[in-house]
Structures are given as structure tokens and as C-alpha cells.
Amino acid sequence: MAKLSQGPSGLPEPPMAAVVASMQERLDRLPARLSHQREFLSTYRRTTMAVGEAITRSCFEDPGWVERWDIAFADLYLNALDAELGGGEKVPRPWRLAFAASSGLPPLRHVLLGINAHINYDLPQALLAVISNDDFSDPATMERRRRDHEGIDKVLSSRVAAEDSQLAVPGGRTVLDRVLTPLNRLGSKRFLREARQKVWHNALELQKARIEGPHAYAVRLAELELLSAAKIADLLQPGQVLLRLAVAGFGVSLPPPDSRVEPDPIPEAPF
């Protein structure tokens, strides 16, 4: 969990600033075996700063709620990273596979692996952490939460060009890559929006399971974990991955409980 750190005055930093500081602290002590995680963590840190700035500017209907949600969201990632740094026990499968990915993959692929684990698997859980059962039963409250959830898209879209430039490796882009840059950026905006729509659906499905009880919730969360881990195969296919995701989609969707089937086990990917 992100811990409150002290600012220059000696007083505790604001919560969002403390989260950003926690991310920087992990960046500073990443071991060599996880150096490839620097790309995702740096991207996430910059995005978190942008969300914090949007909260300060009151870009959301309920800035206080968005702040609590973003902190809960960040904690899920930081907890997974800390578990990996501590020996790898109890690391959710989507994160375990992302952390174990080859350091030889392009930076974009590492960022996509992190986005998959964090948005497809972590984000529905973060929503449930800050939306109570009473809130779920209040249509007006849920509509506000949904609009603020969608409002994050504007922040993410505003970061696409800058993050694309950050990930560009000097001399590492072909002429085709450079020609496709505008389409790739549009594709990124599209698949991020599509993924967040599926996140909302998955949060509603998890809420139904939460009402049923701990066992039902654990079953559905395990199913989401498996779906998110399986998505990694799509992210590692060769070719123009951003354009492919814009067409095929990035998110995963929990099926209705009565239509669930047990999927075959996913072999550990040797990447």
C-alpha cells in the first residue's frame, strides 16, 4: 500500500502525491532482473500525475471519490510489485506473467502487458473497493460513478502522444512504424476506451458475486484472473499490435454466471 511520505515542510504529502512518491521509490530500487518493468512503472507514474492534476482542476463530478479510487487502483499494482520484489509469492497470474516477460521485448510490449494486468484484472477490483453495496443500489450515485469512470478516458487520451514519444527508441522504428504513428495513437485511444467499458461490465458482475458471498466472489475473480492472463497471447503476437487491438479489442468480459465453462489451463509462457 502506498504510504504517506513527508513533503518539504515535514507534513504528510497529499494522498496522490504520496502514491507518485511510492512509485518513484520502487523505480529507484528496481533490481536488474526487473529492469524491463521500468517502462510500465514510469508510464504509470506519469499517468497518475496527470490524473492527480485533473482531480485538482475538478475535472470530475466527485473528485474525492476519484482520488480514493485511483489510490485503491495504484495499491493493487504496488502490492503485486512488492510481492514480486519480495520473492514472487501470491502474485496474481497476469502480473506474474508480465513480470516474467523477456527483457528483450520492445518497451511497448512491456507497457501493454502491464496495462492488461492493471486494467483488465485490477481495475474492476478497485471499483468495488470504493463503491459500496448501498452505492450500487442507488442509480443516481452509480450514474455519477460511471461518468467519472468514463472521464478518465479524457486523461488517458491526452497522454497517448506523449507516452508514444517516451516509448520511441532512437533508431528502433521502421519507416512503416513512423507512417503508422497517427493510426497507432488513434488505435490506442480506441482500445483504452473499449477496455474501460468492459471493466465497468466486469465490476457489475463482480458485485453480483460479492452479494452472493465470499466464495462466489472468489470464483468470479479467479475467472477474471484467467481471462486476463490469457489475453497475453494476443499482446505478444508479431505485427502492428496497436492497430490489431483497436480492431479486435483489448478488454476481457466476464460471461454470465450460468454460461461459464471451465477453460483449459493456460501453460506458463516461456517468454
N, C-alpha and C positions, 0 to 999 in steps of 0.2 A: 504494500500500500504506500502511496505517496505520503511522505511525512512533511509536516510543516517545517520549513527551514527559515533561518533568520535573514532579514534583509539588512541593508547598510545601517539602518537605525538601531538594529538589535531587536526589533519587533518581529513577530512572525510574519512571513510573507503572505500575501493573499493566496487563497487555495489554488487558483490556476497557475500563478507564478511558482508555487511550490511544486506543482506537477511538472512544469517545464524544467525546474531545477533538478528534480528527481531524474528526469530523462537525461539531462546533461551529465549528472553524476554517473549514470550507467554507461553513457558514451565514453566517459573518461576512463572507465575501468574495464571496458570490454576486453576479454582475453583474445589472444591471437586466433584461437580456434573459432571464435565468433566474430572475427573482424568483418566478415561479409554482412553481418547484421547492422553494421554502421549505416548502410544506405537506408534501410527501413526506419531505424530509430531516428536518424537525422530528419528524414521526411516527416515522420510523425511529430517530432518536436516542433518543427516549423508550422505544421498544420494546427497543432494545439495552440501555438501562439496566435495564429490567425483567428481561431475560434474565440480565444480569450479577448482579443481586440474587438471582435464582433459583439461579444457579451457586453463589454464596456460601452460600446456605442448603442446599446439597447436595440440590437437588430432582431431580437426575438420577442415574442409576446410575454414569455416568462423567463427573463434572463437568469433568475436564481435557480430555476429548475434546470435549465440548460447547463449551468455551471455544475450542479450536483451530478447531472447525468454524464457530463464529459469527464468528471473526476472518477466516477464509478467505472466508466469505459476505460480510461487510462490505467486504472488499478488492475483490471483484468490482464492487460498486456504486461504491466510491470511485474505482476505476480508470476506470470508464466516465464518471463525472462529471468527473474530472480530464482525460480525453481530450476531453470536450466543452468544458471551460473552456480547453483548450489549442488549440482550433481545430476540433474535431469529427472528426479523423481516427481511424479504427479504432474507432469507437463501434458496438457491436452494434446491430442494427436495432431490437429492441424498445426499447432505451434511446434511440436516435436519434429515434424517433417520439415517445417520451414527452417528451424534452427539447424537441422542436419543436412540441408541442401549444400551442394558443392559450392565451394568458394569461387569456382571457375565460371559460374553462371553470370550473365550480364547483370549489372545493377538493377535494371528494370525488372528482371525476373524475381530477384530477391524482394523488391518492394511489392510486387504482385502477390508473392507467397505470404508476405506479412499482412497485406490488405485482406487477402482471403480469410486468414485465420481471425483477424481482428473484426472485420465487418460481418462475414458470414456466420462466424461462431460466437464471438464475444458480444457484438452489438445487441442482439436480442436479449441477452442476459443483462446487459447494462440497462436496457429499457425497463425490464422487470424490477431491477434494483431500485429504481426511482419512481415507479408507477405502482401505487398500492392497489389492493383489491377494490377498495372504495373508488379510487380514481377510474379503474377500468369499468366500473358500473355507472359512471357519470358521463353521458355522451358529450356534454359541453367541455368537460375537462379533457376528455380523450381527443376531441377535435383540436383543442389548443396544443396538446402534446404532439399530435400528428403534424400540425402546421409547423411547429418548431423543429420537429424531426426533419421535415422536408426543407426547412430553412437552412439547415446545414449544407444542403446541396450548393447553395449560392457561395458559401465559404469555400467548399471544395473546388467548385468550378473556377473560382477566382485564383486558385493556387495551381491549376493544371499547367499553364505555360511556364511558370517559374520553376515548378518541380521538374518539368520536362527538361528545362535547361540545366538544372542541377545534376540530372542523371546522365546528361550527354558526356560521353567520354571523348576527349580530343582524339580525332583520327579514327574513332570507333564507329562512325556512322557512314553507311554507304550513300551513294547518290540517291538510291531509291528511298532510303530512310529519310533523307533530308526532304525529298519531294513529298513524302507521305506525312511529314510532320503536322501540317494543319489537320489532316484527316485523323491522325492518331490522337490529337488533342480533342477533337470533337468526339471521337470514339470513347476516350477516357471519360468525358463528361457524361456521355450517354450510359455507359455501363455502370458508373458510380450511382447515377440516379436510379437505374433499374435495380441494382443490388439493394439500395436502401428501401425501395418499395417492397422487396421480398423480405427484408429484415422486419418491416412492420407486420407483415403476414406471419412471420415466424414468431414474433413476440406475442401475437394474439394466440397462436397455437400453444406456445409455452404457458401462457396464462391459463388456458383451459386445463392444461395438465396440472398446473400449480393448484388450482381449485380442487382437483381430484385428490391430490395428496402427494407426499414426497416421492413415493415410488413411481407414480405416473409421470411426475416431472423428470425424475432421473432417466426414465426410459426415453422420453422425448428429447431430452438434452443429449443423451448418448446417440440418438438418431441424427440430430443436428451435427454432432461432432463427426460422425461417419460421413455424412454428406459433404461437409466442409473439407474433410481430408481427401475425399475422392475427387474434389474439384481440382486438386493439384495437378492431376494428369493433364487437364486441359491447359493449364498455365505453362507447362513445360514443353508443349508441342512446338516444333520449329515453325518459323514463319512470322508473319506480322500479327503478333499476339493481340495488340490493342484493337486492331480492326476486326479480328476474329471475335473478340469478346463483345465488341459493340453490336455484332450481328447475333451471336449465339447467347449472349448474356453472361454475366459474372456471378450473379447471386444463386443461391440454392433455396429450395422451397420445401418445407415440411409438408408431406401429404396428409390428408385427413387420417385421424387415428384408425378408423375402420378399414382403410385401404392400405395400411402399412404391410410391407413384406420385409422379411429379414434379408438384407443384402449379403452377398458373398463377402468374406473377409477381404480387406484390401492388403495386398502384400506390401511389406516395407519397401519403399522405393530406394534403389541403390544409387541415388544422386547426391 
